[in-house]
């Protein structure tokens, strides 16, 4: 937030703790992004997969890698009691940033029979966090001893149709106290520009989300199974063609080239011609692409 408030164009990364108790790889991934990203999101059971606690992972990454984290917190798995408890824990562990999310329905994940909660939604979670931070009380006004201090952000979806309804949802979250917005994945720069223009009236920093495609399998899965977003056909075709290269090193080089060709100009244009505060690079397990993208964008 200090970088954003100083008007710097920032990059944030993304880390995904999976079904494991060993965070060695996650910490190493974070170390590779030091000096390139100002912070990294730590996902909270993405697509309702039962993964390692994002709170624990955020703490370990900050402690062992020195990377500031954006702790993602979903309402789909926790009632207001559990959300309050986890936020108090995050404050005790030195977490500085929270991304308040409603979360995917449990039927999308690997525990489809799990009972969804949704006691609060993301806007109400922002309200809870602001009560804790600004007033030092819980959701019902009860005092908190040594209340936590967080910056709170929310997610936005520029691909929504109609866009007007998404803007209204974001206004509600901003009115509740959201300090920054990270968007869902965008492939079309005109979609990004339209969204940013609509958001200028709120004067809240927006980081545009991009998703460099590590390989064809990732691209194909994303296109088929991630709701609301599709990989452009030309890009998907290029990735498929690259997947047919037999030499692994050359194949990976070609994947990198495709991503740099596609996103290099995209990021450059966003940085130099729009009001965006930065780019959120969702390159999970593909950290090597981020420094090259930043260099290509000539920030």
Buried (B, 14 or more C-beta within 10 A) or exposed (E): BEBBEEEEBBBBBBBBBBEEEEBEEBBEBBBBBBEBBBBBBBBBBBBBBEBBBBBBBBBBBBEBBEBBBBBBBBBBBBEBEBBBEBBBBBBEBBBBBBBBBBBBBBEBBEBEEBEBBBBBBBBBBBBBBBBBBEEEEBBEEEEBEEBBEBBBBBBBBBBBEEBEEBBEBBBBBBEBBBBBBBBBBBBEBEBBBEBBEBBEEBEBBBBBBBBBBBBBEBBBEBBEEBEEBEBEEEBBEBBEEBBEBEEEEEBBEBBBEBBBEBBBEBBBBBBEEBEBBBBBBBBBBBBEBBBBBBEBBEB
